[in-house]
Amino acid sequence: MAEDDESTVPGGSDPAEELFPLLIAVTPSPAERIRLAERLDGIAPLLLVADLDELRRLIAVPQQLPRASSTQAPNAVPDTADILLIDSTRSTARCRDHEIDLTRLEHDLLTCLNTEPVRVWSYAELHRSVWHDEGLQRKADVQSLVKRLRRKLNELGTGVTIDAVRGVGFRLTDHQRPHVSGA
């Protein structure tokens, strides 16, 4: 193989040793991520993320993170400290130095609402996204789950809550700050 061949890696190592195929899918819908994982199982390693910000955090070069944080102003830390962070890997939610565990249903509901925080989600949309079924769209299921999740968000001490829109459904709202982020 020639040294200036395009298939070589700039560092000079063999691409077969260094590179591997990775399929990245970006979709805010938890149901769509599950469907993609089922359809693409075994094709290649698969990375499923809810949005581009999550993807950027996952593929950030670790050496750059300490430099970026050391150049930030000291007063930048309190701004990010009040943001609700959802850790999908550990199924937890975090705000400041407090963390709560989430059940699968609570995590799926919070993730769904977090994809478009200002949008009002109907009972049917929430039921499909959380329970992954079409036929059983009971309002009581969604209302009960929202009640438990509101209690946990209150324990967390965040200004983020789930507001009811009478006769329509629910939306995620931050009464202290308009920033809500998924981790």
Contact map, one row per residue, 1 for C-alpha under 8 A:
111010000000000000000000000000000000000000000000000000000000000000000000000000000000000000000000000000000000000000000000000000000000000000000000000000000000000000000000000000000000000
111110000000000000000000000000000000000000000000000000000000000000000000000000000000000000000000000000000000000000000000000000000000000000000000000000000000000000000000000000000000000
111110010000000000000000000000000000000000000000000000000000000000000000000000000000000000000000000000000000000000000000000000000000000000000000000000000000000000000000000000000000000
011111010000000000000000000000000000000000000000000000000000000000000000000000000000000000000000000000000000000000000000000000000000000000000000000000000000000000000000000000000000000
111111110000000000000000000000000000000000000000000000000000000000000000000000000000000000000000000000000000000000000000000000000000000000000000000000000000000000000000000000000000000
000111111000000000000000000000000000000000000000000000000000000000000000000000000000000000000000000000000000000000000000000000000000000000000000000000000000000000000000000000000000000
000011111000001000000000000000000000000000000000000000000000000000000000000000000000000000000000000000000000000000000000000000000000000000000000000000000000000000000000000000000000000
001111111101111000000000000000000000000000000000000000000000000000000000000000000000000000000000000000000000000000000000000000000000000000000000000000000000000000000000000000000000000
000001111111111000000000000000000000000000000000000000000000000000000000000000000000000000000000000000000000000000000000000000000000000000000000000000000000000000000000000000000000000
000000011111100000000000000000000000000000000000000000000000000000000000000000000000000000000000000000000000000000000000000000000000000000000000000000000000000000000000000000000000000
000000001111100000000000000000000000000000000000000000000000000000000000000000000000000000000000000000000000000000000000000000000000000000000000000000000000000000000000000000000000000
000000011111110000000000000000000000000000000000000000000000000000000000000000000000000000000000000000000000000000000000000000000000000000000000000000000000000000000000000000000000000
000000011111111011000000000000000000000000000000000000000000000000000000000000000000000000000000000000000000000000000000000000000000000000000000000000000000000000000000000000000000000
000000011001111111000000000000000000000000000000000000000000000000000000000000000000000000000000000000000000000000000000000000000000000000000000000000000000000000000000000000000000000
000000111000111111100000000000000000000000000000000000000000000000000000000000000000000000000000000000000000000000000000000000000000000000000000000000000000000000000000000000000000000
000000000000011111110000000000000000000000000000000000000000000000000000000000000000000000000000000000000000000000000000000000000000000000000000000000000000000000000000000000000000000
000000000000111111100000000000000000000000000000000000000000000000000000000000000000000000000000000000000000000000000000000000000000000000000000000000000000000000000000000000000000000
000000000000111111110000000000000000000000000000000000000000000000000000000000000000000000000000000000000000000000000000000000000000000000000000000000000000000000000000000000000000000
000000000000001111111000000000000000000000000000000000000000000000000000000000000000000000000000000000000000000000000000000000000000000000000000000000000000000000000000000000000000000
000000000000000101111100000000000000000000000000000000000000000000000000000000000000000000000000000000000000000000000000000000000000000000000000000000000000000000000000000000000000000
000000000000000000111110000000000000000000011000000000000000000000000000000000000000000000000000000000000000000000000000000000000000000000000000000000000000000000000000000000000000000
000000000000000000011111000000000000000000011110000000000000000000000000000000000000000000000000000000000000000000000000000000000000000000000000000000000000000000000000000000000000000
000000000000000000001111100000000000000000011110000000000000000000000000000000000000000000000000000000000000000000000000000000000000000000000000000000000000000000000000000000000000000
000000000000000000000111110000000000000000000111100000000000000000000000000000000000000000000000000000000000000000000000000000000000000000000000000000000000000000000000000000000000000
000000000000000000000011111000001000000000000111100000000000000000000000000000000000000000000000000000000000000000000000000000000000000000000000000000000000000000000000000000000000000
000000000000000000000001111100000000000000000001111100000000000000000000000000000000000000000000000000000000000000000000000000000000000000000000000000000000000000000000000000000000000
000000000000000000000000111111011000000000000001111000000000000000000000000000000000000000000000000000000000000000000000000000000000000000000000000000000000000000000000000000000000000
000000000000000000000000011111010000000000000000111000000000000000000000000000000000000000000000000000000000000100100000000000000000000000000000000000000000000000000000000000000000000
000000000000000000000000001111111000000000000000010000000000000000000000000000000000000000000000000000000000000100100000000000001000000000000000000000000000000000000000000000000000000
000000000000000000000000001111111100000000000000010000000000000000000000000000000000000000000000000000000001001100000000000000001100000000000000000000000000000000000000000000000000000
000000000000000000000000000011111110000000000000000000000000000000000000000000000000000000000000000000000000000000000000000000011101000000000000000000000000000000000000000000000000000
000000000000000000000000001111111111000000000000000000000000000000000000000000000000000000000000000000000000000000000000000000000000000000000000000000000000000000000000000000000000000
000000000000000000000000101011111111100000000001100000000000000000000000000000000000000000000000000000000000000000000000000000000000000000000000000000000000000000000000000000000000000
000000000000000000000000000001111111110000000000000000000000000000000000000000000000000000000000000000000000000000000000000000000000000000000000000000000000000000000000000000000000000
000000000000000000000000000000111111111000000000000000000000000000000000000000000000000000000000000000000000000000000000000000000000000000000000000000000000000000000000000000000000000
000000000000000000000000000000011111111100000000000000000000000000000000000000000000000000000000000000000000000000000000000000000000000000000000000000000000000000000000000000000000000
000000000000000000000000000000001111111110000101000000000000000000000000000000000000000000000000000000000000000000000000000000000000000000000000000000000000000000000000000000000000000
000000000000000000000000000000000111111110000000000000000000000000000000000000000000000000000000000000000000000000000000000000000000000000000000000000000000000000000000000000000000000
000000000000000000000000000000000011111110000000000000000000000000000000000000000000000000000000000000000000000000000000000000000000000000000000000000000000000000000000000000000000000
000000000000000000000000000000000001111111110100000000000000000000000000000000000000000000000000000000000000000000000000000000000000000000000000000000000000000000000000000000000000000
000000000000000000000000000000000000111111110100000000000000000000000000000000000000000000000000000000000000000000000000000000000000000000000000000000000000000000000000000000000000000
000000000000000000000000000000000000000111111000000000000000000000000000000000000000000000000000000000000000000000000000000000000000000000000000000000000000000000000000000000000000000
000000000000000000000000000000000000000111111000000000000000000000000000000000000000000000000000000000000000000000000000000000000000000000000000000000000000000000000000000000000000000
000000000000000000001110000000000000000111111100000000000000000000000000000000000000000000000000000000000000000000000000000000000000000000000000000000000000000000000000000000000000000
000000000000000000001110000000000000000001111110000000000000000000000000000000000000000000000000000000000000000000000000000000000000000000000000000000000000000000000000000000000000000
000000000000000000000111100000000000100110011111000000000000000000000000000000000000000000000000000000000000000000000000000000000000000000000000000000000000000000000000000000000000000
000000000000000000000111100000000000000000001111100000000000000000000000000000000000000000000000000000000000000000000000000000000000000000000000000000000000000000000000000000000000000
000000000000000000000001111000001000100000000111110000000000000000000000000000000000000000000000000000000000000000000000000000000000000000000000000000000000000000000000000000000000000
000000000000000000000001111100001000000000000011111101100000000000000000000000000000000000000000000000000000000000000000000000000000000000000000000000000000000000000000000000000000000
000000000000000000000000011111000000000000000001111101000000000000000000000000000000000000000000000000000000000000100000000000000000000000000000000000000000000000000000000000000000000
000000000000000000000000011100000000000000000000111111100000000000000000000000000000000000000000000000000000000000000000000000000000000000000000000000000000000000000000000000000000000
000000000000000000000000010000000000000000000000111111110000000000000000000000000000000000000000000000000000000000000000000000000000000000000000000000000000000000000000000000000000000
000000000000000000000000000000000000000000000000001111111000000000000000000000000000000000000000000000000000000000000000000000000000000000000000000000000000000000000000000000000000000
000000000000000000000000000000000000000000000000111111111100000000000000000000000000000000000000000000000000000000000000000000000000000000000000000000000000000000000000000000000000011
000000000000000000000000000000000000000000000000101111111110000000000000000000000000000000000000000000000000000000000000000000000000000000000000000000000000000000000000000000000000000
000000000000000000000000000000000000000000000000000111111111000000000000000000000000000000000000000000000000000000000000000000000000000000000000000000000000000000000000000000000000000
000000000000000000000000000000000000000000000000000011111111000000000000000000000000000000000000000000000000000000000000000000000000000000000000000000000000000000000000000000000000000
000000000000000000000000000000000000000000000000000001111111000000000000000000000000000000000000000000000000000000000000000000000000000000000000000000000000000000000000000000000000000
000000000000000000000000000000000000000000000000000000111111100000000000000000000000000000000000000000000000000000000000000000000000000000000000000000000000000000000000000000000000000
000000000000000000000000000000000000000000000000000000011111110110000000000000000000000000000000000000000000000000000000000000000000000000000000000000000000000000000000000000000000000
000000000000000000000000000000000000000000000000000000000011111110000000000000000000000000000000000000000000000000000000000000000000000000000000000000000000000000000000000000000000000
000000000000000000000000000000000000000000000000000000000001111111000000000000000000000000000000000000000000000000000000000000000000000000000000000000000000000000000000000000000000000
000000000000000000000000000000000000000000000000000000000000111111100000000000000000000000000000000000000000000000000000000000000000000000000000000000000000000000000000000000000000000
000000000000000000000000000000000000000000000000000000000001111111110000000000000000000000000000000000000000000000000000000000000000000000000000000000000000000000000000000000000000000
000000000000000000000000000000000000000000000000000000000001111111111000000000000000000000000000000000000000000000000000000000000000000000000000000000000000000000000000000000000000000
000000000000000000000000000000000000000000000000000000000000011111111100000000000000000000000000000000000000000000000000000000000000000000000000000000000000000000000000000000000000000
000000000000000000000000000000000000000000000000000000000000001111111110000000000000000000000000000000000000000000000000000000000000000000000000000000000000000000000000000000000000000
000000000000000000000000000000000000000000000000000000000000000111111111000000000000000000000000000000000000000000000000000000000000000000000000000000000000000000000000000000000000000
000000000000000000000000000000000000000000000000000000000000000011111111000000000000000000000000000000000000000000000000000000000000000000000000000000000000000000000000000000000000000
000000000000000000000000000000000000000000000000000000000000000001111111000000000000000000000000000000000000000000000000000000000000000000000000000000000000000000000000000000000000000
000000000000000000000000000000000000000000000000000000000000000000111111100000000000000000000000000000000000000000000000000000000000000000000000000000000000000000000000000000000000000
000000000000000000000000000000000000000000000000000000000000000000011111110100000000000000000000000000000000000000000000000000000000000000000000000000000000000000000000000000000000000
000000000000000000000000000000000000000000000000000000000000000000000011111110000000000000000000000000000000000000000000000000000000000000000000000000000000000000000000000000000000000
000000000000000000000000000000000000000000000000000000000000000000000001111110000000000000000000000000000000000000000000000000000000000000000000000000000000000000000000000000000000000
000000000000000000000000000000000000000000000000000000000000000000000000111111100000000000000000000000000000000000000000000000000000000000000000000000000000000000000000000000000000000
000000000000000000000000000000000000000000000000000000000000000000000001111111110000000000000000000000000000000000000000000000000000000000000000000000000000000000000000000000000000000
000000000000000000000000000000000000000000000000000000000000000000000000111111111000000000000000000000000000000000000000000000000000000000000000000000000000000000000000000000000000000
000000000000000000000000000000000000000000000000000000000000000000000000001111111100000000000000000000000000000000000000000000000000000000000000000000000000000000000000000000000000000
000000000000000000000000000000000000000000000000000000000000000000000000001111111110000000000000000000000000000000000000000000000000000000000000000000000000000000000000000000000000000
000000000000000000000000000000000000000000000000000000000000000000000000000111111110000000000000000000000000000000000000000000000000000000000000000000000000000000000000000000000000000
000000000000000000000000000000000000000000000000000000000000000000000000000011111110000000000011000000000000000000000000000000000000000000000000000000000000000000000000000000000000000
000000000000000000000000000000000000000000000000000000000000000000000000000001111111000000000011000000000000000000000000000000000000000000000000000000000000010000000000000000000000000
000000000000000000000000000000000000000000000000000000000000000000000000000000111111100000000011000000000000000000000000000000000000000000000000000000000000010000000000000000000011100
000000000000000000000000000000000000000000000000000000000000000000000000000000000111110000001110000000000000000000000000000000000000000000000000000000000000010100000000000000000001110
000000000000000000000000000000000000000000000000000000000000000000000000000000000011111000001110000000000000000000000000000000000000000000000000000000000000000000000000000000000001111
000000000000000000000000000000000000000000000000000000000000000000000000000000000001111100111100000000000000001000000000000000000000000000000000000000000000000000000000000000000000111
000000000000000000000000000000000000000000000000000000000000000000000000000000000000111111111100000000000000000000000000000000000000000000000000000000000000000000000000000000000000011
000000000000000000000000000000000000000000000000000000000000000000000000000000000000011111110000000000000010000000000000000000000000000000000000000000000000000000000000000000000000001
000000000000000000000000000000000000000000000000000000000000000000000000000000000000001111100000000000000000000000000000000000000000000000000000000000000000000000000000000000000000000
000000000000000000000000000000000000000000000000000000000000000000000000000000000000001111110000000000000000000000000000000000000000000000000000000000000000000000000000000000000000000
000000000000000000000000000000000000000000000000000000000000000000000000000000000000011111111000000011110010000000000000000000000000000000000000000000000000000000000000000000000000000
000000000000000000000000000000000000000000000000000000000000000000000000000000000000011101111100001111000010000000000000000000000000000000000000000000000000000000000000000000000000000
000000000000000000000000000000000000000000000000000000000000000000000000000000000001111000111110001111000000000000000000000000000000000000000000000000000000000000000000000000000000000
000000000000000000000000000000000000000000000000000000000000000000000000000000000001111000011111111100000000000000000000000000000000000000000000000000000001000000000000000000000000000
000000000000000000000000000000000000000000000000000000000000000000000000000000001111100000001111111000000000000000000000000000000000000000000000000000000001110000000000000000000000000
000000000000000000000000000000000000000000000000000000000000000000000000000000001110000000000111110000000000000000000000000000000000000000000000000000000000000000000000000000000000000
000000000000000000000000000000000000000000000000000000000000000000000000000000000000000000000111111000000000000000000000000000000000000000000000000000000000000000000000000000000000000
000000000000000000000000000000000000000000000000000000000000000000000000000000000000000000000111111100000000000000000000000000000000000000000000000000000001100000000000000000000000000
000000000000000000000000000000000000000000000000000000000000000000000000000000000000000000011110111110000000000000000000000000000000000000000000000000000001000000000000000000000000000
000000000000000000000000000000000000000000000000000000000000000000000000000000000000000000011100011111000000000000000000000000000000000000000000000000010001000000000000000000000000000
000000000000000000000000000000000000000000000000000000000000000000000000000000000000000000111000001111100000000000000000000000000000000000000000000000000000000000000000000000000000000
000000000000000000000000000000000000000000000000000000000000000000000000000000000000000000111000000111111110000000000000000000000000000000000000000000000000000000000000000000000000000
000000000000000000000000000000000000000000000000000000000000000000000000000000000000000000100000000011111110000000000000000000000000000000000000000000000000000000000000000000000000000
000000000000000000000000000000000000000000000000000000000000000000000000000000000000000000100000000001111111000000000000000000000000000000000000000000000000000000000000000000000000000
000000000000000000000000000000000000000000000000000000000000000000000000000000000000000000000000000001111111100000000000000000000110000000000000100000000000000000000000000000000000000
000000000000000000000000000000000000000000000000000000000000000000000000000000000000000000000000000001111111110000000000000000000000000000000000110010000000000000000000000000000000000
000000000000000000000000000000000000000000000000000000000000000000000000000000000000000100110000000001111111111000000000000000000000000000000000000000000000000000000000000000000000000
000000000000000000000000000001000000000000000000000000000000000000000000000000000000000000000000000000011111111100000000000000001100000000000000000000000000000000000000000000000000000
000000000000000000000000000000000000000000000000000000000000000000000000000000000000000000000000000000001111111110000000000001001100000000000000000000000000000000000000000000000000000
000000000000000000000000000000000000000000000000000000000000000000000000000000000000000000000000000000000111111111000000000000000000000000000000000000000000000000000000000000000000000
000000000000000000000000000001000000000000000000000000000000000000000000000000000000010000000000000000000011111111100000000000000000000000000000000000000000000000000000000000000000010
000000000000000000000000000111000000000000000000000000000000000000000000000000000000000000000000000000000001111111110000000001001100000000000000000000000000000000000000000000000000000
000000000000000000000000000000000000000000000000000000000000000000000000000000000000000000000000000000000000111111111000100000000000000000000000000000000000000000000000001100000000000
000000000000000000000000000000000000000000000000000000000000000000000000000000000000000000000000000000000000011111111000000000000000000000000000000000000000000000000000000100000001110
000000000000000000000000000110000000000000000000010000000000000000000000000000000000000000000000000000000000001111111000000000000000000000000000000000000000000000000000000000000000000
000000000000000000000000000000000000000000000000000000000000000000000000000000000000000000000000000000000000000111111110000000000000000000000000000000000000000000000000000000000000000
000000000000000000000000000000000000000000000000000000000000000000000000000000000000000000000000000000000000000011111111000000000000000000000000000000000000000000000000001110000001000
000000000000000000000000000000000000000000000000000000000000000000000000000000000000000000000000000000000000000000011111000000000000000000000000000000000000000000000000001110000000000
000000000000000000000000000000000000000000000000000000000000000000000000000000000000000000000000000000000000000000011111100000000000000000000000000000000000000000000000001100000000000
000000000000000000000000000000000000000000000000000000000000000000000000000000000000000000000000000000000000000000001111110000000000000000000000000000000000000000001001111000000000000
000000000000000000000000000000000000000000000000000000000000000000000000000000000000000000000000000000000000000010000011111011000000000000000000000000000000000000000001111000000000000
000000000000000000000000000000000000000000000000000000000000000000000000000000000000000000000000000000000000000000000001111111000000000000000000000000000000000000000001110000000000000
000000000000000000000000000000000000000000000000000000000000000000000000000000000000000000000000000000000000000000000000111111100000000011100100000000000000000000000001110000000000000
000000000000000000000000000000000000000000000000000000000000000000000000000000000000000000000000000000000000000000000000011111110000000011000000000000000000000000000000000000000000000
000000000000000000000000000000000000000000000000000000000000000000000000000000000000000000000000000000000000000000000000111111111000000000000000000000000000000000000000000000000000000
000000000000000000000000000000000000000000000000000000000000000000000000000000000000000000000000000000000000100100000000111111111100000000000100000000000000000000000000000000000000000
000000000000000000000000000000000000000000000000000000000000000000000000000000000000000000000000000000000000000000000000001111111111110111001100000000000000000000000000000000000000000
000000000000000000000000000000100000000000000000000000000000000000000000000000000000000000000000000000000000000000000000000111111111110010000000000000000000000000000000000000000000000
000000000000000000000000000011100000000000000000000000000000000000000000000000000000000000000000000000000001100100000000000011111111000000000000000000000000000000000000000000000000000
000000000000000000000000000001100000000000000000000000000000000000000000000000000000000000000000000000001001100100000000000001111111000000000000000000000000000000000000000000000000000
000000000000000000000000000000000000000000000000000000000000000000000000000000000000000000000000000000001000000000000000000000111111100000000000000000000000000000000000000000000000000
000000000000000000000000000000100000000000000000000000000000000000000000000000000000000000000000000000000000000000000000000000111111110000000000000000000000000000000000000000000000000
000000000000000000000000000000000000000000000000000000000000000000000000000000000000000000000000000000000000000000000000000000110011111110000000000000000000000000000000000000000000000
000000000000000000000000000000000000000000000000000000000000000000000000000000000000000000000000000000000000000000000000000000110001111110000000000000000000000000000000000000000000000
000000000000000000000000000000000000000000000000000000000000000000000000000000000000000000000000000000000000000000000000000000000000111110000000000000000000000000000000000000000000000
000000000000000000000000000000000000000000000000000000000000000000000000000000000000000000000000000000000000000000000000000000100000111111000000000000000000000000000000000000000000000
000000000000000000000000000000000000000000000000000000000000000000000000000000000000000000000000000000000000000000000000001100110000111111100000000000000000000000000000000000000000000
000000000000000000000000000000000000000000000000000000000000000000000000000000000000000000000000000000000000000000000000001100100000000111111100000000000000000000000000000000000000000
000000000000000000000000000000000000000000000000000000000000000000000000000000000000000000000000000000000000000000000000001000000000000011111110000000000000000000000000000000000000000
000000000000000000000000000000000000000000000000000000000000000000000000000000000000000000000000000000000000000000000000000000000000000001111111000000000000000000000000000000000000000
000000000000000000000000000000000000000000000000000000000000000000000000000000000000000000000000000000000000000000000000000000100000000001111111100000000000000000000000000000000000000
000000000000000000000000000000000000000000000000000000000000000000000000000000000000000000000000000000000000000000000000001001100000000001111111110000000000000000000000000000000000000
000000000000000000000000000000000000000000000000000000000000000000000000000000000000000000000000000000000000000000000000000000000000000000111111111000000000000000000000000000000000000
000000000000000000000000000000000000000000000000000000000000000000000000000000000000000000000000000000000000000000000000000000000000000000011111111100000000000000000000000000000000000
000000000000000000000000000000000000000000000000000000000000000000000000000000000000000000000000000000001100000000000000000000000000000000001111111110000000000000000000000000000000000
000000000000000000000000000000000000000000000000000000000000000000000000000000000000000000000000000000000100000000000000000000000000000000000111111111000000000001000000000000000000000
000000000000000000000000000000000000000000000000000000000000000000000000000000000000000000000000000000000000000000000000000000000000000000000011111111100000000000000000000000000000000
000000000000000000000000000000000000000000000000000000000000000000000000000000000000000000000000000000000000000000000000000000000000000000000001111111110000000000000000000000000000000
000000000000000000000000000000000000000000000000000000000000000000000000000000000000000000000000000000000100000000000000000000000000000000000000111111111000000000000000000000000000000
000000000000000000000000000000000000000000000000000000000000000000000000000000000000000000000000000000000000000000000000000000000000000000000000011111111100000011000000000000000000000
000000000000000000000000000000000000000000000000000000000000000000000000000000000000000000000000000000000000000000000000000000000000000000000000001111111110000000000000000000000000000
000000000000000000000000000000000000000000000000000000000000000000000000000000000000000000000000000100000000000000000000000000000000000000000000000111111111000000000000000000000000000
000000000000000000000000000000000000000000000000000000000000000000000000000000000000000000000000000000000000000000000000000000000000000000000000000011111111110110000000000000000000000
000000000000000000000000000000000000000000000000000000000000000000000000000000000000000000000000000000000000000000000000000000000000000000000000000001111111111010000000000000000000000
000000000000000000000000000000000000000000000000000000000000000000000000000000000000000000000000000000000000000000000000000000000000000000000000000000111111100000000000000000000000000
000000000000000000000000000000000000000000000000000000000000000000000000000000000000000000000110011100000000000000000000000000000000000000000000000000011111110000000000000000000000000
000000000000000000000000000000000000000000000000000000000000000000000000000000000000000000000010010000000000000000000000000000000000000000000000000000001111111000000000000000000000000
000000000000000000000000000000000000000000000000000000000000000000000000000000000111000000000010000000000000000000000000000000000000000000000000000000001101111110000000000000000000000
000000000000000000000000000000000000000000000000000000000000000000000000000000000000000000000000000000000000000000000000000000000000000000000000000000000100111110000000000001111000000
000000000000000000000000000000000000000000000000000000000000000000000000000000000001000000000000000000000000000000000000000000000000000000000000000000001000011111000000000111110001000
000000000000000000000000000000000000000000000000000000000000000000000000000000000000000000000000000000000000000000000000000000000000000000000000000001001100011111100000000111100000000
000000000000000000000000000000000000000000000000000000000000000000000000000000000000000000000000000000000000000000000000000000000000000000000000010001000000000111110000011110000000000
000000000000000000000000000000000000000000000000000000000000000000000000000000000000000000000000000000000000000000000000000000000000000000000000000000000000000011111000011110000000000
000000000000000000000000000000000000000000000000000000000000000000000000000000000000000000000000000000000000000000000000000000000000000000000000000000000000000001111101111000000000000
000000000000000000000000000000000000000000000000000000000000000000000000000000000000000000000000000000000000000000000001000000000000000000000000000000000000000000111111111000000000000
000000000000000000000000000000000000000000000000000000000000000000000000000000000000000000000000000000000000000000000000000000000000000000000000000000000000000000011111100000000000000
000000000000000000000000000000000000000000000000000000000000000000000000000000000000000000000000000000000000000000000000000000000000000000000000000000000000000000001111100000000000000
000000000000000000000000000000000000000000000000000000000000000000000000000000000000000000000000000000000000000000000001111000000000000000000000000000000000000000011111110000000000000
000000000000000000000000000000000000000000000000000000000000000000000000000000000000000000000000000000000000000000000001111000000000000000000000000000000000000000011111111000000000000
000000000000000000000000000000000000000000000000000000000000000000000000000000000000000000000000000000000000000000000001111000000000000000000000000000000000000001111001111100000000000
000000000000000000000000000000000000000000000000000000000000000000000000000000000000000000000000000000000000000010001111100000000000000000000000000000000000000001111000111110000000000
000000000000000000000000000000000000000000000000000000000000000000000000000000000000000000000000000000000000000011001110000000000000000000000000000000000000000111100000011111000000000
000000000000000000000000000000000000000000000000000000000000000000000000000000000000000000000000000000000000000000001100000000000000000000000000000000000000000111100000001111100100000
000000000000000000000000000000000000000000000000000000000000000000000000000000000000000000000000000000000000000000000000000000000000000000000000000000000000001110000000000111111111000
000000000000000000000000000000000000000000000000000000000000000000000000000000000000000000000000000000000000000000000000000000000000000000000000000000000000001110000000000011111100000
000000000000000000000000000000000000000000000000000000000000000000000000000000000000000000000000000000000000000000000000000000000000000000000000000000000000001100000000000001111100000
000000000000000000000000000000000000000000000000000000000000000000000000000000000000000000000000000000000000000000000000000000000000000000000000000000000000001000000000000001111110000
000000000000000000000000000000000000000000000000000000000000000000000000000000000000000000000000000000000000000000000000000000000000000000000000000000000000000000000000000011111111000
000000000000000000000000000000000000000000000000000000000000000000000000000000000010000000000000000000000000000000000000000000000000000000000000000000000000000000000000000001001111100
000000000000000000000000000000000000000000000000000000000000000000000000000000000011100000000000000000000000000001001000000000000000000000000000000000000000000100000000000001000111110
000000000000000000000000000000000000000000000000000000000000000000000000000000000011110000000000000000000000000001000000000000000000000000000000000000000000000000000000000000000011111
000000000000000000000000000000000000000000000000000001000000000000000000000000000001111000000000000000000000001001000000000000000000000000000000000000000000000000000000000000000001111
000000000000000000000000000000000000000000000000000001000000000000000000000000000000111100000000000000000000000000000000000000000000000000000000000000000000000000000000000000000000111
